[in-house]
Amino acid sequence: RTGFYCKLCGLFYTSEEMAKISHCRSAIHYRNLQKYLSQLAEEGLKETEGAGSPGPEEGGMVPQFERKKL
């Protein structure tokens, strides 16, 4: 199948145009995007402070984002 998958929210849409219109402009997607950007900023700070701490791919915590309620 073809469509659009939002990695932030874990949702699949069969129509990319509808996903852009209805989902990518939604409050849920925006909150998940803000959380993701905050996480990236924190990881960047940790890397500059010290390279000894494990990242998410090395067994650290991985945040769970909100999912759109159907």
N, C-alpha and C positions, 0 to 999 in steps of 0.2 A: 504494500500500500504506500501511497505517497501522501504527504501532508506536512504538518508542522509539529515538532515536539519541543515543548518548553522545558529545558533542562533545569531551570530554577524551580519550577512548580511541579514537574513530573506529569504534565498533561499533554495529550496528543490530540491534534485537531486535523480533520480530514481536509479542511480548506485553510490554506495559509492566509488568504485574505481575511477570512473570518477571525482567525486567531489574532492577527494584527489589530483588527478593529475591536473585537470584544475582549480578548484576554490581555494582550500586551498593554492595554490602557487601563486595566482594572487595578483596584486598590490592592488586591492580594498579590498580583505580580509586582507591583511597585514596592510593597513591603519586603517581598522576597529579594528583590534586586538590592534594596537598601541593606538588608542583612548580609547579602553576599559581598557587597562592596565594603562593608564594615569589617567583615572577616578577612578580606584581602588586605585591607589596611593594617589590621592587627598582625597578620602574618608577616607583612613587610617590616613592621616595627620589631617583631621578635627576631627576624633575620639580621637586622642591623645591630640589635643589642647583643645577640649571641647566637652562634651557629650550632650549639649543642642540644637544643630542644627539638623533639620529634614533631614533624608536621602531620597533617591529617592522614596522609598516605602511609605514614610510618606508625600508625596505631594511636594517633591523637584523637581528639574529639572531632566529630563531623556534625555540623548543625543540621537539624531537621527543619525544613521550611514549611510554611503553611500551605495546605492544598485547598484549592477552590472547592467549596461545597456544592454538590450537584443538587 
